[in-house]
Amino acid sequence: MSDTIFSKIIRREIPADIVYEDQDVMAFRDLNPQAPVHVLFIPKKPIATLNDAAAGDADLLGKLLLAAATYAKSEGFAEQGYRTVINCNEDGGQTVFHMHVHLLAGRRLIWPPG
């Protein structure tokens, strides 16, 4: 996997508004938010896309989602609701090829988005 902006954030080479971090997961505010709350949850282990995740990554993938839920609860919007999204590859909307979970909240989110 090539070096990405997310790898540089993990290594603290470029700044980010980090809102959550543990041994395996980091989360920071998106620079181009699509909702009042838009946080990206990334694994510290580089995995380019969801397609590149292996069976051995199952625990890490679960940790990403649990970290997002923990953050939503701690910020007080879990009960009202939020959306998590994983984009995969170019046609799926992925622009940074380091797998990540988008957490969106703070307004009513409709589906399909429009």
Contacts in CASP RR format, 6 or more apart in sequence:
PFRMAT RR
TARGET T0000
AUTHOR 0000-0000-0000
METHOD contacts of the structure
MODEL  1
MSDTIFSKIIRREIPADIVYEDQDVMAFRDLNPQAPVHVLFIPKKPIATL
NDAAAGDADLLGKLLLAAATYAKSEGFAEQGYRTVINCNEDGGQTVFHMH
VHLLAGRRLIWPPG
1 46 0 8 1.000
1 47 0 8 1.000
1 48 0 8 1.000
1 52 0 8 1.000
1 97 0 8 1.000
1 98 0 8 1.000
2 97 0 8 1.000
4 46 0 8 1.000
4 96 0 8 1.000
4 97 0 8 1.000
4 98 0 8 1.000
5 14 0 8 1.000
5 96 0 8 1.000
5 98 0 8 1.000
6 40 0 8 1.000
6 42 0 8 1.000
6 96 0 8 1.000
6 98 0 8 1.000
6 100 0 8 1.000
7 46 0 8 1.000
7 98 0 8 1.000
8 14 0 8 1.000
9 15 0 8 1.000
9 16 0 8 1.000
9 18 0 8 1.000
9 26 0 8 1.000
9 28 0 8 1.000
9 42 0 8 1.000
10 26 0 8 1.000
10 42 0 8 1.000
10 44 0 8 1.000
16 28 0 8 1.000
16 29 0 8 1.000
17 28 0 8 1.000
17 29 0 8 1.000
18 26 0 8 1.000
18 27 0 8 1.000
18 28 0 8 1.000
19 27 0 8 1.000
19 28 0 8 1.000
19 29 0 8 1.000
19 39 0 8 1.000
19 71 0 8 1.000
20 26 0 8 1.000
20 27 0 8 1.000
20 39 0 8 1.000
20 41 0 8 1.000
20 67 0 8 1.000
20 70 0 8 1.000
20 71 0 8 1.000
21 27 0 8 1.000
22 63 0 8 1.000
22 67 0 8 1.000
23 44 0 8 1.000
24 43 0 8 1.000
24 44 0 8 1.000
24 45 0 8 1.000
24 60 0 8 1.000
24 63 0 8 1.000
25 41 0 8 1.000
25 42 0 8 1.000
25 43 0 8 1.000
25 44 0 8 1.000
25 60 0 8 1.000
25 63 0 8 1.000
25 64 0 8 1.000
25 67 0 8 1.000
26 41 0 8 1.000
26 42 0 8 1.000
26 44 0 8 1.000
27 39 0 8 1.000
27 40 0 8 1.000
27 41 0 8 1.000
27 42 0 8 1.000
27 67 0 8 1.000
27 68 0 8 1.000
27 71 0 8 1.000
27 103 0 8 1.000
28 39 0 8 1.000
28 40 0 8 1.000
29 38 0 8 1.000
29 39 0 8 1.000
29 40 0 8 1.000
30 38 0 8 1.000
30 39 0 8 1.000
30 40 0 8 1.000
30 102 0 8 1.000
34 102 0 8 1.000
34 104 0 8 1.000
35 83 0 8 1.000
35 104 0 8 1.000
35 105 0 8 1.000
35 106 0 8 1.000
35 107 0 8 1.000
35 109 0 8 1.000
36 105 0 8 1.000
36 106 0 8 1.000
36 107 0 8 1.000
37 75 0 8 1.000
37 77 0 8 1.000
37 82 0 8 1.000
37 103 0 8 1.000
37 104 0 8 1.000
37 105 0 8 1.000
37 106 0 8 1.000
38 102 0 8 1.000
38 103 0 8 1.000
38 104 0 8 1.000
39 68 0 8 1.000
39 71 0 8 1.000
39 102 0 8 1.000
39 103 0 8 1.000
40 100 0 8 1.000
40 101 0 8 1.000
40 102 0 8 1.000
40 103 0 8 1.000
41 64 0 8 1.000
41 67 0 8 1.000
41 68 0 8 1.000
41 71 0 8 1.000
41 100 0 8 1.000
41 101 0 8 1.000
41 103 0 8 1.000
42 64 0 8 1.000
42 98 0 8 1.000
42 99 0 8 1.000
42 100 0 8 1.000
42 101 0 8 1.000
43 57 0 8 1.000
43 60 0 8 1.000
43 61 0 8 1.000
43 63 0 8 1.000
43 64 0 8 1.000
43 99 0 8 1.000
45 57 0 8 1.000
45 60 0 8 1.000
46 98 0 8 1.000
47 53 0 8 1.000
47 57 0 8 1.000
47 60 0 8 1.000
47 98 0 8 1.000
47 99 0 8 1.000
48 97 0 8 1.000
48 98 0 8 1.000
48 99 0 8 1.000
49 88 0 8 1.000
49 89 0 8 1.000
49 94 0 8 1.000
49 97 0 8 1.000
49 99 0 8 1.000
50 86 0 8 1.000
50 88 0 8 1.000
50 99 0 8 1.000
51 88 0 8 1.000
51 89 0 8 1.000
52 99 0 8 1.000
53 60 0 8 1.000
53 61 0 8 1.000
53 99 0 8 1.000
64 101 0 8 1.000
65 84 0 8 1.000
65 101 0 8 1.000
68 82 0 8 1.000
68 84 0 8 1.000
68 101 0 8 1.000
68 103 0 8 1.000
69 78 0 8 1.000
71 103 0 8 1.000
72 78 0 8 1.000
72 81 0 8 1.000
72 82 0 8 1.000
72 103 0 8 1.000
72 105 0 8 1.000
75 105 0 8 1.000
77 105 0 8 1.000
77 106 0 8 1.000
80 105 0 8 1.000
80 106 0 8 1.000
81 105 0 8 1.000
82 103 0 8 1.000
82 104 0 8 1.000
82 105 0 8 1.000
82 106 0 8 1.000
82 109 0 8 1.000
83 102 0 8 1.000
83 103 0 8 1.000
83 104 0 8 1.000
83 105 0 8 1.000
83 109 0 8 1.000
84 101 0 8 1.000
84 102 0 8 1.000
84 103 0 8 1.000
84 104 0 8 1.000
85 101 0 8 1.000
85 102 0 8 1.000
85 104 0 8 1.000
86 99 0 8 1.000
86 100 0 8 1.000
86 101 0 8 1.000
86 102 0 8 1.000
87 93 0 8 1.000
87 94 0 8 1.000
87 95 0 8 1.000
87 102 0 8 1.000
88 94 0 8 1.000
END
